[in-house]
Amino acid sequence: MKIRLGKNQRHLIQRMKSGWELGVSTTMMGGGCWLQEGGIGKGGKAESVDSNVVWSLRQKGLIKQIYGFPAATYILTDKAREI
């Protein structure tokens, strides 16, 4: 079964495949979702990500959350690596 992905979903997966890390703020103040080159907090380039994109990729089983504080980080699942 082929998984249908939108432009922003494909972009996020491609970034993660090329070494960018996805982070989501877990604090009460929020802070949103972002991709950062080389890893969260490593000082690389960063770009915002719509939380709906993160949610939809989780629902499709393409990313999984690794809990942390003050940001949760995500990794690609094997299913996403095959895309």
Residue frames as qw, qx, qy, qz and C-alpha x, y, z in Angstrom:
[[0.000, 0.888, 0.459, 0.000, 0.00, 0.00, 0.00],
 [0.426, 0.369, -0.001, 0.826, 1.46, 3.32, -1.09],
 [0.261, -0.667, -0.432, 0.549, 1.42, 6.13, 1.46],
 [0.268, 0.772, 0.285, 0.501, 0.29, 9.47, 0.08],
 [0.471, -0.486, -0.217, 0.703, 2.29, 12.42, 1.30],
 [0.191, 0.963, 0.189, -0.009, 1.88, 16.12, 0.81],
 [0.501, 0.706, -0.209, 0.454, 4.67, 18.48, -0.20],
 [0.250, -0.756, 0.401, -0.453, 5.43, 19.55, 3.39],
 [0.903, -0.302, 0.281, -0.122, 5.38, 15.95, 4.64],
 [0.886, 0.354, -0.015, 0.298, 7.84, 14.86, 1.93],
 [0.230, 0.795, -0.291, 0.480, 10.08, 17.85, 2.72],
 [0.558, -0.657, 0.385, -0.330, 10.20, 16.98, 6.43],
 [0.967, -0.085, 0.233, 0.052, 11.07, 13.33, 5.72],
 [0.725, 0.560, -0.096, 0.389, 13.77, 14.30, 3.21],
 [0.053, -0.818, 0.359, -0.447, 15.31, 16.72, 5.73],
 [0.746, -0.499, 0.387, -0.213, 15.35, 14.04, 8.41],
 [0.960, 0.189, 0.111, 0.177, 16.93, 11.55, 6.01],
 [0.568, 0.627, -0.160, 0.509, 19.70, 14.07, 5.35],
 [0.543, 0.008, -0.497, 0.677, 20.58, 14.60, 9.01],
 [0.234, -0.424, 0.098, -0.870, 18.12, 17.22, 10.27],
 [0.179, -0.225, -0.885, 0.365, 16.36, 16.50, 13.57],
 [0.327, -0.576, -0.426, -0.617, 12.72, 17.23, 14.37],
 [0.203, -0.101, -0.670, 0.707, 11.89, 18.81, 17.71],
 [0.334, -0.655, -0.468, -0.490, 8.65, 19.76, 19.42],
 [0.068, -0.424, 0.463, -0.775, 8.50, 21.94, 22.51],
 [0.521, -0.363, -0.772, 0.014, 7.16, 20.14, 25.59],
 [0.159, -0.121, -0.467, 0.861, 6.99, 23.18, 27.84],
 [0.120, 0.678, 0.652, -0.318, 3.76, 24.87, 28.88],
 [0.076, 0.704, -0.079, -0.702, 4.79, 28.01, 26.98],
 [0.789, 0.553, 0.267, -0.013, 5.04, 26.05, 23.76],
 [0.226, -0.654, 0.504, 0.516, 7.49, 26.98, 21.09],
 [0.708, 0.529, -0.160, -0.439, 6.21, 24.90, 18.25],
 [0.916, 0.051, 0.353, 0.182, 7.82, 22.35, 16.01],
 [0.217, 0.873, -0.363, -0.243, 11.06, 22.77, 14.10],
 [0.941, 0.204, -0.016, 0.270, 13.74, 20.99, 12.12],
 [0.192, -0.906, 0.351, 0.141, 17.38, 21.69, 12.90],
 [0.740, 0.539, -0.394, 0.078, 20.33, 20.70, 10.79],
 [0.387, 0.424, -0.703, 0.419, 22.73, 18.41, 12.64],
 [0.463, -0.353, -0.771, 0.259, 20.39, 17.96, 15.62],
 [0.313, -0.866, -0.288, -0.263, 18.32, 19.95, 18.09],
 [0.499, -0.852, 0.091, 0.125, 20.47, 22.39, 20.03],
 [0.806, -0.060, 0.257, 0.530, 23.53, 21.81, 17.83],
 [0.133, -0.669, 0.109, 0.724, 23.50, 25.31, 16.34],
 [0.298, 0.114, 0.715, 0.622, 22.72, 24.36, 12.76],
 [0.268, -0.108, -0.321, -0.902, 20.18, 26.00, 10.48],
 [0.184, 0.304, 0.841, -0.407, 16.59, 25.70, 11.71],
 [0.273, -0.141, -0.443, -0.842, 13.18, 25.95, 10.10],
 [0.509, 0.014, 0.489, -0.709, 9.67, 25.92, 11.52],
 [0.163, -0.105, -0.931, -0.309, 7.35, 22.99, 10.88],
 [0.573, -0.275, -0.126, -0.762, 3.56, 23.06, 11.03],
 [0.383, -0.222, 0.793, -0.418, 2.35, 20.91, 13.94],
 [0.827, 0.277, 0.185, -0.453, -0.29, 19.36, 11.66],
 [0.630, 0.543, -0.549, -0.082, 2.50, 17.92, 9.49],
 [0.001, -0.383, 0.852, -0.357, 4.10, 16.33, 12.55],
 [0.619, 0.021, 0.552, -0.558, 0.75, 14.95, 13.73],
 [0.831, 0.396, -0.084, -0.381, -0.11, 13.45, 10.34],
 [0.498, 0.512, -0.697, 0.054, 3.30, 11.76, 9.99],
 [0.240, -0.256, 0.815, -0.462, 2.89, 10.26, 13.46],
 [0.746, 0.182, 0.344, -0.540, -0.55, 8.97, 12.52],
 [0.788, 0.496, -0.294, -0.216, 0.88, 7.36, 9.38],
 [0.916, -0.326, 0.179, 0.150, 3.60, 5.66, 11.43],
 [0.680, 0.620, -0.092, 0.381, 6.45, 7.45, 9.65],
 [0.172, 0.568, -0.478, 0.647, 8.00, 9.16, 12.66],
 [0.688, -0.519, -0.504, 0.061, 8.14, 8.25, 16.32],
 [0.188, -0.879, 0.162, -0.406, 8.69, 10.43, 19.33],
 [0.673, -0.036, -0.524, 0.520, 11.60, 10.13, 21.72],
 [0.358, -0.888, -0.272, -0.096, 10.71, 11.97, 24.89],
 [0.560, 0.062, -0.237, 0.792, 12.94, 14.65, 26.24],
 [0.184, -0.919, -0.327, 0.122, 12.75, 17.97, 27.99],
 [0.312, 0.469, 0.343, -0.751, 12.42, 20.79, 27.11],
 [0.554, 0.427, -0.356, -0.620, 11.92, 19.38, 23.63],
 [0.835, 0.058, 0.543, -0.065, 10.73, 16.02, 22.38],
 [0.107, 0.530, -0.642, -0.544, 12.70, 14.76, 19.42],
 [0.869, 0.294, 0.235, -0.321, 11.53, 12.48, 16.66],
 [0.237, -0.383, 0.793, 0.409, 13.17, 9.87, 14.50],
 [0.615, 0.257, -0.447, -0.596, 12.09, 8.24, 11.26],
 [0.817, -0.097, 0.523, -0.222, 10.60, 4.77, 11.42],
 [0.423, -0.133, 0.795, 0.414, 11.71, 1.99, 9.09],
 [0.420, 0.660, 0.623, 0.005, 8.49, 2.59, 7.15],
 [0.141, 0.950, 0.002, -0.278, 9.64, 6.16, 6.37],
 [0.316, -0.582, 0.612, 0.434, 13.13, 5.07, 5.34],
 [0.507, 0.200, 0.792, 0.275, 11.59, 2.97, 2.57],
 [0.359, 0.845, 0.341, -0.205, 9.88, 5.96, 0.97]]
